[in-house]
């Protein structure tokens, strides 16, 4: 149940990240920054989706931990974009809140799974 909520939330994050990155590119934000946030922001959901077909609990935990790292990286790039282009700071903050919520879910899932 929790992992399906995480998958849905990660997909929602990606669906917000993609048009935001398109908008950033159209407005001259550094390509390397936009590309990084696009890659990491969409990778979260890809890794959680892959976890669905994990080969056992250890593999499942590993996939979630990879997604967690990607989510943390996305937060970093969004913070950097917000810091360097103040006109996009508010949207970056909104997306960072989504990352934080998703990270909390993943940390809780991993913590619970490691206890079992």
N, CA, C and O atoms as a MOPAC input file, in Angstrom:
PM7 MOZYME 1SCF
protein

 N      0.82200 1    -1.19800 1     0.00000 1
 C      0.00000 1     0.00000 1     0.00000 1
 C      0.86500 1     1.26100 1     0.00000 1
 O      0.69600 1     2.14000 1    -0.84500 1
 N      1.80400 1     1.34000 1     0.96900 1
 C      2.64000 1     2.54000 1     1.07300 1
 C      3.47900 1     2.73800 1    -0.17700 1
 O      3.69000 1     3.86600 1    -0.62100 1
 N      3.96400 1     1.61900 1    -0.75200 1
 C      4.81400 1     1.79900 1    -1.92200 1
 C      3.99900 1     2.28100 1    -3.11900 1
 O      4.54600 1     2.96600 1    -3.98300 1
 N      2.70400 1     1.94600 1    -3.20000 1
 C      1.89700 1     2.46500 1    -4.30200 1
 C      1.64300 1     3.96300 1    -4.12400 1
 O      1.56000 1     4.69400 1    -5.11100 1
 N      1.52000 1     4.42200 1    -2.88900 1
 C      1.37200 1     5.84800 1    -2.62400 1
 C      2.66300 1     6.56600 1    -3.01200 1
 O      2.62700 1     7.64000 1    -3.61300 1
 N      3.79600 1     5.97100 1    -2.66800 1
 C      5.08100 1     6.56200 1    -3.04400 1
 C      5.23300 1     6.61500 1    -4.55800 1
 O      5.72300 1     7.60600 1    -5.10100 1
 N      4.81800 1     5.55600 1    -5.24000 1
 C      4.90000 1     5.55300 1    -6.70300 1
 C      4.03100 1     6.66100 1    -7.29400 1
 O      4.45600 1     7.36600 1    -8.21000 1
 N      2.83100 1     6.81300 1    -6.77700 1
 C      1.93200 1     7.86400 1    -7.26700 1
 C      2.49900 1     9.25300 1    -6.99700 1
 O      2.45800 1    10.12600 1    -7.86400 1
 N      3.02500 1     9.45200 1    -5.80000 1
 C      3.59400 1    10.75900 1    -5.45200 1
 C      4.83900 1    11.06800 1    -6.28000 1
 O      5.06800 1    12.21600 1    -6.66200 1
 N      5.63700 1    10.04500 1    -6.55400 1
 C      6.83800 1    10.26700 1    -7.36900 1
 C      6.46200 1    10.57500 1    -8.81600 1
 O      7.12700 1    11.37100 1    -9.48000 1
 N      5.41500 1     9.95500 1    -9.29200 1
 C      4.94000 1    10.25000 1   -10.64700 1
 C      4.39600 1    11.67500 1   -10.71100 1
 O      4.62500 1    12.38700 1   -11.68900 1
 N      3.68900 1    12.08000 1    -9.68600 1
 C      3.17700 1    13.45000 1    -9.61900 1
 C      4.34100 1    14.45000 1    -9.60400 1
 O      4.28300 1    15.48600 1   -10.26700 1
 N      5.38600 1    14.13400 1    -8.85200 1
 C      6.56500 1    14.99800 1    -8.83300 1
 C      7.15300 1    15.11700 1   -10.23700 1
 O      7.45700 1    16.22000 1   -10.69200 1
 N      7.31300 1    13.99400 1   -10.92000 1
 C      7.87000 1    14.01300 1   -12.27800 1
 C      6.97500 1    14.81100 1   -13.22100 1
 O      7.46600 1    15.53500 1   -14.08700 1
 N      5.65800 1    14.67500 1   -13.04900 1
 C      4.72700 1    15.40300 1   -13.91100 1
 C      4.77500 1    16.91100 1   -13.66300 1
 O      4.36700 1    17.69300 1   -14.52200 1
 N      5.26400 1    17.31700 1   -12.51200 1
 C      5.47800 1    18.73800 1   -12.23700 1
 C      6.85500 1    19.18400 1   -12.72100 1
 O      7.01600 1    20.28900 1   -13.23900 1
 N      7.83700 1    18.31700 1   -12.54600 1
 C      9.22300 1    18.64100 1   -12.90500 1
 C      9.37400 1    18.84200 1   -14.41700 1
 O     10.03500 1    19.78600 1   -14.84800 1
 N      8.77300 1    17.97400 1   -15.21500 1
 C      8.95900 1    18.03200 1   -16.67700 1
 C      8.53900 1    19.38900 1   -17.25400 1
 O      9.34500 1    20.01800 1   -17.94000 1
 N      7.32800 1    19.86200 1   -17.00800 1
 C      6.96900 1    21.17300 1   -17.58300 1
 C      7.75200 1    22.32900 1   -16.94500 1
 O      8.02900 1    23.33200 1   -17.60200 1
 N      8.10300 1    22.18300 1   -15.67500 1
 C      8.89800 1    23.22300 1   -15.03100 1
 C     10.26400 1    23.33600 1   -15.70500 1
 O     10.75100 1    24.44100 1   -15.94400 1
 N     10.87100 1    22.21000 1   -16.00800 1
 C     12.16300 1    22.22500 1   -16.70100 1
 C     12.03400 1    22.81600 1   -18.09900 1
 O     12.91100 1    23.55300 1   -18.54900 1
 N     10.96200 1    22.50000 1   -18.77300 1
 C     10.71200 1    23.07700 1   -20.09700 1
 C     10.63000 1    24.60400 1   -19.97700 1
 O     11.20900 1    25.33300 1   -20.78100 1
 N      9.91500 1    25.06000 1   -18.97900 1
 C      9.76200 1    26.49700 1   -18.74100 1
 C     11.11100 1    27.14700 1   -18.40200 1
 O     11.41500 1    28.24100 1   -18.87600 1
 N     11.91800 1    26.46000 1   -17.57600 1
 C     13.23800 1    26.98700 1   -17.22000 1
 C     14.11300 1    27.14100 1   -18.45800 1
 O     14.79200 1    28.15300 1   -18.62700 1
 N     14.09200 1    26.12300 1   -19.32600 1
 C     14.89100 1    26.19000 1   -20.55600 1
 C     14.45200 1    27.35600 1   -21.44100 1
 O     15.27500 1    28.08500 1   -21.99500 1
 N     13.14100 1    27.51100 1   -21.55800 1
 C     12.60100 1    28.59800 1   -22.39000 1
 C     12.98000 1    29.97200 1   -21.84500 1
 O     12.98900 1    30.96200 1   -22.57600 1
 N     13.29200 1    30.01600 1   -20.55300 1
 C     13.63000 1    31.28600 1   -19.92300 1
 C     15.11900 1    31.42600 1   -19.61500 1
 O     15.52000 1    32.22200 1   -18.76600 1
 N     15.92000 1    30.64500 1   -20.31400 1
 C     17.36200 1    30.82900 1   -20.28600 1
 C     18.12000 1    30.33300 1   -19.07800 1
 O     19.26900 1    30.72400 1   -18.87100 1
 N     17.50900 1    29.48100 1   -18.27100 1
 C     18.23500 1    28.92900 1   -17.12800 1
 C     19.28300 1    27.95400 1   -17.65300 1
 O     19.05200 1    27.23500 1   -18.62500 1
 N     20.42300 1    27.94400 1   -16.99900 1
 C     21.56100 1    27.11400 1   -17.39700 1
 C     21.12700 1    25.68500 1   -17.71300 1
 O     20.52400 1    25.00800 1   -16.88100 1
 N     21.44200 1    25.24100 1   -18.92600 1
 C     21.03000 1    23.92600 1   -19.41500 1
 C     21.46500 1    22.80800 1   -18.47400 1
 O     20.69000 1    21.89500 1   -18.19200 1
 N     22.70200 1    22.87800 1   -17.98900 1
 C     23.22100 1    21.81100 1   -17.12800 1
 C     22.37700 1    21.65500 1   -15.86400 1
 O     22.11300 1    20.53400 1   -15.43000 1
 N     21.95700 1    22.76000 1   -15.27800 1
 C     21.12800 1    22.69800 1   -14.07400 1
 C     19.76300 1    22.09900 1   -14.37400 1
 O     19.26400 1    21.24500 1   -13.64200 1
 N     19.17900 1    22.56100 1   -15.45200 1
 C     17.84500 1    22.06900 1   -15.83200 1
 C     17.91200 1    20.57700 1   -16.13700 1
 O     17.04200 1    19.81400 1   -15.71800 1
 N     18.92600 1    20.16900 1   -16.85400 1
 C     19.08000 1    18.76100 1   -17.20800 1
 C     19.25500 1    17.89500 1   -15.96000 1
 O     18.70400 1    16.79700 1   -15.87800 1
 N     20.01100 1    18.38500 1   -15.00600 1
 C     20.23400 1    17.61800 1   -13.77000 1
 C     18.93000 1    17.41400 1   -13.00000 1
 O     18.62500 1    16.29900 1   -12.57600 1
 N     18.16300 1    18.48700 1   -12.81900 1
 C     16.92000 1    18.35600 1   -12.06300 1
 C     15.91100 1    17.50200 1   -12.82400 1
 O     15.13500 1    16.76700 1   -12.21300 1
 N     15.91800 1    17.59400 1   -14.14200 1
 C     15.02500 1    16.76000 1   -14.94600 1
 C     15.37700 1    15.27800 1   -14.79400 1
 O     14.49500 1    14.43800 1   -14.61600 1
 N     16.64800 1    14.97500 1   -14.86300 1
 C     17.08900 1    13.57500 1   -14.75900 1
 C     16.80900 1    12.98600 1   -13.37600 1
 O     16.24000 1    11.90000 1   -13.25800 1
 N     17.21000 1    13.70600 1   -12.34100 1
 C     17.01200 1    13.16700 1   -10.99200 1
 C     15.53500 1    13.16700 1   -10.60200 1
 O     15.05900 1    12.23700 1    -9.95100 1
 N     14.81600 1    14.21000 1   -11.00300 1
 C     13.40100 1    14.31500 1   -10.64000 1
 C     12.52400 1    13.24700 1   -11.26400 1
 O     11.52000 1    12.84500 1   -10.67800 1
 N     12.89400 1    12.78600 1   -12.44500 1
 C     12.13000 1    11.71400 1   -13.08200 1
 C     12.65900 1    10.34200 1   -12.68800 1
 O     11.95300 1     9.34100 1   -12.81700 1
 N     13.88100 1    10.29300 1   -12.21400 1
 C     14.48700 1     9.02800 1   -11.80400 1
 C     13.88000 1     8.47800 1   -10.51800 1
 O     13.86500 1     7.26500 1   -10.30700 1
 N     13.38400 1     9.35600 1    -9.66400 1
 C     12.77200 1     8.90700 1    -8.40100 1
 C     11.66900 1     7.89600 1    -8.70100 1
 O     11.66800 1     6.78500 1    -8.17000 1
 N     10.74200 1     8.29000 1    -9.55000 1
 C      9.62100 1     7.41900 1    -9.89100 1
 C     10.04900 1     6.16500 1   -10.63400 1
 O      9.48700 1     5.09000 1   -10.42600 1
 N     11.04400 1     6.30300 1   -11.50000 1
 C     11.52500 1     5.13300 1   -12.24300 1
 C     12.08200 1     4.08500 1   -11.28300 1
 O     11.84400 1     2.89000 1   -11.45900 1
 N     12.81300 1     4.52400 1   -10.28400 1
 C     13.37400 1     3.57500 1    -9.32000 1
 C     12.30500 1     2.96600 1    -8.42300 1
 O     12.37500 1     1.78300 1    -8.09000 1
 N     11.32700 1     3.75700 1    -8.03400 1
 C     10.22900 1     3.19600 1    -7.23000 1
 C      9.39700 1     2.22900 1    -8.05900 1
 O      8.91900 1     1.21500 1    -7.54900 1
 N      9.22700 1     2.53900 1    -9.31700 1
 C      8.50100 1     1.63200 1   -10.19900 1
 C      9.26800 1     0.31400 1   -10.35000 1
 O      8.67500 1    -0.76400 1   -10.34500 1
 N     10.57600 1     0.41700 1   -10.48200 1
 C     11.41200 1    -0.77100 1   -10.59300 1
 C     11.36400 1    -1.60900 1    -9.31400 1
 O     11.44400 1    -2.83600 1    -9.37500 1
 N     11.23500 1    -0.96200 1    -8.16700 1
 C     11.16900 1    -1.67500 1    -6.88900 1
 C      9.98400 1    -2.62500 1    -6.82500 1
 O     10.00600 1    -3.62100 1    -6.10300 1
 N      8.96600 1    -2.30600 1    -7.58000 1
 C      7.75200 1    -3.12300 1    -7.63100 1
 C      8.08600 1    -4.56900 1    -8.02600 1
 O      7.38900 1    -5.50000 1    -7.62500 1
 N      9.14300 1    -4.74700 1    -8.80600 1
 C      9.51600 1    -6.07800 1    -9.28000 1
 C     10.85200 1    -6.53000 1    -8.69300 1
 O     11.61400 1    -7.26000 1    -9.32800 1
 N     11.11500 1    -6.08000 1    -7.47200 1
 C     12.35400 1    -6.44000 1    -6.79400 1
 C     12.39900 1    -7.93500 1    -6.52000 1
 O     11.37200 1    -8.60200 1    -6.39200 1
 N     13.62000 1    -8.43500 1    -6.43500 1
 C     13.84200 1    -9.85100 1    -6.14700 1
 C     14.11000 1   -10.02900 1    -4.66000 1
 O     15.23200 1   -10.33300 1    -4.25500 1
 N     13.10100 1    -9.84200 1    -3.87000 1
 C     13.22400 1    -9.99900 1    -2.42900 1
 C     13.28300 1    -8.66200 1    -1.70600 1
 O     13.36500 1    -7.59700 1    -2.31900 1
 N     13.23900 1    -8.75500 1    -0.39000 1
 C     13.18000 1    -7.57000 1     0.45200 1
 C     14.44500 1    -6.71800 1     0.34500 1
 O     14.35900 1    -5.49200 1     0.27100 1
 N     15.62200 1    -7.35800 1     0.33500 1
 C     16.86700 1    -6.58700 1     0.24500 1
 C     16.92800 1    -5.77400 1    -1.04300 1
 O     17.34000 1    -4.61400 1    -1.02700 1
 N     16.52500 1    -6.36900 1    -2.14200 1
 C     16.51300 1    -5.66900 1    -3.42500 1
 C     15.48700 1    -4.53400 1    -3.40400 1
 O     15.74000 1    -3.44800 1    -3.92600 1
 N     14.33000 1    -4.79700 1    -2.79800 1
 C     13.28200 1    -3.79500 1    -2.67900 1
 C     13.78700 1    -2.57700 1    -1.90100 1
 O     13.60000 1    -1.43700 1    -2.32500 1
 N     14.42500 1    -2.83300 1    -0.76600 1
 C     14.98700 1    -1.75700 1     0.05600 1
 C     16.03800 1    -0.98700 1    -0.73700 1
 O     16.08000 1     0.24300 1    -0.69800 1
 N     16.87000 1    -1.70900 1    -1.44400 1
 C     17.92300 1    -1.07400 1    -2.23900 1
 C     17.34300 1    -0.11900 1    -3.27800 1
 O     17.84800 1     0.99000 1    -3.45400 1
 N     16.29500 1    -0.54100 1    -3.96000 1
 C     15.65900 1     0.30200 1    -4.97900 1
 C     15.05400 1     1.55400 1    -4.34800 1
 O     15.15200 1     2.64600 1    -4.90700 1
 N     14.43500 1     1.39300 1    -3.19400 1
 C     13.85900 1     2.55300 1    -2.51100 1
 C     14.97100 1     3.49800 1    -2.07000 1
 O     14.82300 1     4.71700 1    -2.16200 1
 N     16.06900 1     2.95000 1    -1.59700 1
 C     17.18800 1     3.80300 1    -1.17300 1
 C     17.79200 1     4.56600 1    -2.35500 1
 O     18.21800 1     5.71000 1    -2.19900 1
 N     17.83100 1     3.95200 1    -3.51100 1
 C     18.30600 1     4.65000 1    -4.71400 1
 C     17.34400 1     5.79000 1    -5.05100 1
 O     17.77400 1     6.90000 1    -5.36400 1
 N     16.05000 1     5.51100 1    -4.98600 1
 C     15.03900 1     6.54900 1    -5.23900 1
 C     15.18000 1     7.68100 1    -4.22400 1
 O     15.02600 1     8.85300 1    -4.56500 1
 N     15.47000 1     7.32600 1    -2.99400 1
 C     15.66800 1     8.31500 1    -1.94000 1
 C     16.84300 1     9.23400 1    -2.26300 1
 O     16.76100 1    10.44800 1    -2.08000 1
 N     17.92600 1     8.64900 1    -2.74100 1
 C     19.09600 1     9.44500 1    -3.13400 1
 C     18.75700 1    10.37700 1    -4.30100 1
 O     19.18000 1    11.53300 1    -4.31800 1
 N     18.00200 1     9.87900 1    -5.26300 1
 C     17.60600 1    10.70700 1    -6.40500 1
 C     16.70300 1    11.85600 1    -5.96300 1
 O     16.79700 1    12.96700 1    -6.48400 1
 N     15.84300 1    11.58200 1    -5.01500 1
 C     14.94600 1    12.61300 1    -4.49400 1
 C     15.75900 1    13.68600 1    -3.76500 1
 O     15.48300 1    14.87800 1    -3.89300 1
 N     16.74600 1    13.25600 1    -3.01200 1
 C     17.61700 1    14.18900 1    -2.31000 1
 C     18.40300 1    15.04000 1    -3.30300 1
 O     18.58000 1    16.24100 1    -3.09900 1
 N     18.87500 1    14.40600 1    -4.38100 1
 C     19.59900 1    15.13800 1    -5.43000 1
 C     18.68600 1    16.15900 1    -6.09700 1
 O     19.10600 1    17.28400 1    -6.36800 1
 N     17.45300 1    15.78000 1    -6.36000 1
 C     16.48400 1    16.69400 1    -6.96400 1
 C     16.29100 1    17.91600 1    -6.08200 1
 O     16.25200 1    19.04700 1    -6.56600 1
 N     16.17000 1    17.67700 1    -4.78800 1
 C     16.02500 1    18.77800 1    -3.83900 1
 C     17.22100 1    19.72800 1    -3.93200 1
 O     17.05200 1    20.94700 1    -3.91200 1
 N     18.41500 1    19.17400 1    -4.03200 1
 C     19.62100 1    19.99300 1    -4.15400 1
 C     19.57400 1    20.88300 1    -5.39700 1
 O     19.80800 1    22.08900 1    -5.31500 1
 N     19.27200 1    20.27900 1    -6.54900 1
 C     19.24300 1    21.05800 1    -7.79900 1
 C     18.16600 1    22.13500 1    -7.75900 1
 O     18.37300 1    23.24700 1    -8.24600 1
 N     17.02400 1    21.80500 1    -7.18100 1
 C     15.96200 1    22.80400 1    -7.05200 1
 C     16.39500 1    23.94900 1    -6.13800 1
 O     16.11200 1    25.11500 1    -6.41100 1
 N     17.07700 1    23.60400 1    -5.06100 1
 C     17.59500 1    24.63900 1    -4.16000 1
 C     18.58500 1    25.53900 1    -4.89500 1
 O     18.53800 1    26.76200 1    -4.76300 1
 N     19.47900 1    24.93000 1    -5.66800 1
 C     20.47400 1    25.69600 1    -6.41000 1
 C     19.82900 1    26.59800 1    -7.46600 1
 O     20.21100 1    27.75900 1    -7.61300 1
 N     18.86600 1    26.06500 1    -8.18700 1
 C     18.16300 1    26.87700 1    -9.18900 1
 C     17.44200 1    28.04400 1    -8.50800 1
 O     17.49600 1    29.17700 1    -8.98500 1
 N     16.77300 1    27.76100 1    -7.39900 1
 C     16.08400 1    28.82000 1    -6.66400 1
 C     17.04200 1    29.88200 1    -6.14600 1
 O     16.72200 1    31.07100 1    -6.14900 1
 N     18.21700 1    29.45300 1    -5.70400 1
 C     19.21100 1    30.39400 1    -5.18600 1
 C     19.83900 1    31.24900 1    -6.28500 1
 O     20.18400 1    32.40700 1    -6.05100 1
 N     19.98400 1    30.68800 1    -7.46700 1
 C     20.68300 1    31.39900 1    -8.54000 1
 C     19.74500 1    32.13800 1    -9.48700 1
 O     20.18000 1    33.01300 1   -10.23400 1
 N     18.48000 1    31.79600 1    -9.45900 1
 C     17.49300 1    32.48200 1   -10.29600 1
 C     16.27200 1    32.80300 1    -9.42700 1
 O     15.29000 1    32.06100 1    -9.42400 1
 N     16.34700 1    33.90300 1    -8.70100 1
 C     15.28900 1    34.24500 1    -7.73800 1
 C     13.87500 1    34.28100 1    -8.31900 1
 O     12.90300 1    34.05700 1    -7.59700 1
 N     13.75600 1    34.55700 1    -9.60700 1
 C     12.42200 1    34.60800 1   -10.20300 1
 C     11.72500 1    33.24200 1   -10.20600 1
 O     10.50900 1    33.16200 1   -10.38200 1
 N     12.49500 1    32.17800 1   -10.01300 1
 C     11.91300 1    30.82600 1    -9.97400 1
 C     11.92400 1    30.23300 1    -8.57200 1
 O     11.58700 1    29.06300 1    -8.38600 1
 N     12.30600 1    31.03000 1    -7.59800 1
 C     12.46800 1    30.53000 1    -6.23700 1
 C     11.17200 1    29.95800 1    -5.64600 1
 O     11.20200 1    28.91500 1    -4.99200 1
 N     10.04400 1    30.62500 1    -5.86700 1
 C      8.78600 1    30.14200 1    -5.28300 1
 C      8.39700 1    28.76600 1    -5.82100 1
 O      7.99300 1    27.88700 1    -5.06000 1
 N      8.52000 1    28.58500 1    -7.13300 1
 C      8.18000 1    27.27500 1    -7.70400 1
 C      9.16700 1    26.21100 1    -7.23200 1
 O      8.78200 1    25.07100 1    -6.97200 1
 N     10.42500 1    26.58200 1    -7.12200 1
 C     11.42300 1    25.63900 1    -6.60500 1
 C     11.08200 1    25.22800 1    -5.17800 1
 O     11.21900 1    24.05700 1    -4.82300 1
 N     10.64500 1    26.16800 1    -4.36300 1
 C     10.26300 1    25.85300 1    -2.98500 1
 C      9.06800 1    24.90300 1    -2.94700 1
 O      9.03200 1    23.98300 1    -2.13000 1
 N      8.09600 1    25.12000 1    -3.82500 1
 C      6.92900 1    24.21700 1    -3.86900 1
 C      7.35900 1    22.79800 1    -4.24200 1
 O      6.91000 1    21.82400 1    -3.63800 1
 N      8.22500 1    22.69600 1    -5.23400 1
 C      8.69700 1    21.37600 1    -5.65400 1
 C      9.57500 1    20.73100 1    -4.58800 1
 O      9.54400 1    19.51400 1    -4.40400 1
 N     10.35000 1    21.54100 1    -3.89100 1
 C     11.18600 1    21.01000 1    -2.81000 1
 C     10.31000 1    20.44200 1    -1.68900 1
 O     10.67600 1    19.44200 1    -1.07200 1
 N      9.17700 1    21.05700 1    -1.42100 1
 C      8.25400 1    20.52500 1    -0.40900 1
 C      7.74900 1    19.15600 1    -0.83300 1
 O      7.61900 1    18.25700 1    -0.00200 1
 N      7.46500 1    18.99200 1    -2.11300 1
 C      7.05700 1    17.67600 1    -2.61900 1
 C      8.16800 1    16.65900 1    -2.40200 1
 O      7.90600 1    15.52200 1    -2.01000 1
 N      9.40200 1    17.06600 1    -2.65500 1
 C     10.55000 1    16.17000 1    -2.44000 1
 C     10.66500 1    15.76900 1    -0.97400 1
 O     10.89700 1    14.60300 1    -0.65500 1
 N     10.50300 1    16.73400 1    -0.09900 1
 C     10.62200 1    16.46700 1     1.33700 1
 C      9.56400 1    15.46900 1     1.78800 1
 O      9.86800 1    14.53300 1     2.52700 1
 N      8.33500 1    15.66100 1     1.35100 1
 C      7.25700 1    14.73700 1     1.72400 1
 C      7.52900 1    13.33100 1     1.19500 1
 O      7.32800 1    12.34200 1     1.89900 1
 N      7.98200 1    13.25800 1    -0.03500 1
 C      8.28300 1    11.96200 1    -0.63700 1
 C      9.45100 1    11.29300 1     0.07900 1
 O      9.42600 1    10.08500 1     0.31600 1
 N     10.46300 1    12.06600 1     0.41800 1
 C     11.60600 1    11.51600 1     1.15600 1
 C     11.16900 1    10.94500 1     2.49400 1
 O     11.61100 1     9.86800 1     2.89300 1
 N     10.30600 1    11.66600 1     3.17900 1
 C      9.81400 1    11.17500 1     4.48000 1
 C      9.12100 1     9.82700 1     4.33600 1
 O      9.30200 1     8.93300 1     5.16300 1
 N      8.33000 1     9.69000 1     3.28500 1
 C      7.64800 1     8.41400 1     3.04700 1
 C      8.65200 1     7.28900 1     2.80000 1
 O      8.51700 1     6.18900 1     3.33600 1
 N      9.66500 1     7.58500 1     1.97700 1
 C     10.65200 1     6.56100 1     1.65300 1
 C     11.48200 1     6.17600 1     2.86600 1
 O     11.76800 1     4.99700 1     3.07300 1
 N     11.87000 1     7.16100 1     3.67000 1
 C     12.63400 1     6.86800 1     4.88700 1
 C     11.79900 1     6.00100 1     5.82500 1
 O     12.30800 1     5.03700 1     6.39500 1
 N     10.54400 1     6.33100 1     5.98500 1
 C      9.65600 1     5.54700 1     6.85100 1
 C      9.51300 1     4.11600 1     6.33100 1
 O      9.53300 1     3.16300 1     7.11100 1
 N      9.37100 1     3.97000 1     5.02300 1
 C      9.23100 1     2.63200 1     4.43600 1
 C     10.49300 1     1.81000 1     4.64900 1
 O     10.41700 1     0.64500 1     5.03900 1
 N     11.64800 1     2.40700 1     4.39700 1
 C     12.91200 1     1.69000 1     4.57100 1
 C     13.12000 1     1.32100 1     6.03600 1
 O     13.52300 1     0.20000 1     6.34500 1
 N     12.85200 1     2.24900 1     6.92100 1
 C     13.01100 1     1.99200 1     8.36600 1
 C     12.13000 1     0.82500 1     8.79600 1
 O     12.58300 1    -0.07200 1     9.50800 1
 N     10.89000 1     0.83800 1     8.36800 1
 C      9.96000 1    -0.24800 1     8.71000 1
 C     10.42700 1    -1.57800 1     8.13100 1
 O     10.40600 1    -2.59700 1     8.82300 1
 N     10.84600 1    -1.57800 1     6.87600 1
 C     11.27400 1    -2.81900 1     6.23300 1
 C     12.54300 1    -3.38200 1     6.88800 1
 O     12.70000 1    -4.59900 1     6.98300 1
 N     13.41800 1    -2.53000 1     7.32500 1
 C     14.66300 1    -3.00600 1     7.94700 1
 C     14.43400 1    -3.59200 1     9.32300 1
 O     15.25300 1    -4.36700 1     9.81600 1
 N     13.31200 1    -3.22300 1     9.95400 1
 C     12.97400 1    -3.76200 1    11.27700 1
 C     12.40000 1    -5.16800 1    11.18600 1
 O     12.43400 1    -5.92100 1    12.15900 1
 N     11.87300 1    -5.52100 1    10.01900 1
 C     11.23000 1    -6.83000 1     9.87400 1
 C     12.20400 1    -7.91200 1     9.51400 1
 O     11.81200 1    -9.06800 1     9.35700 1

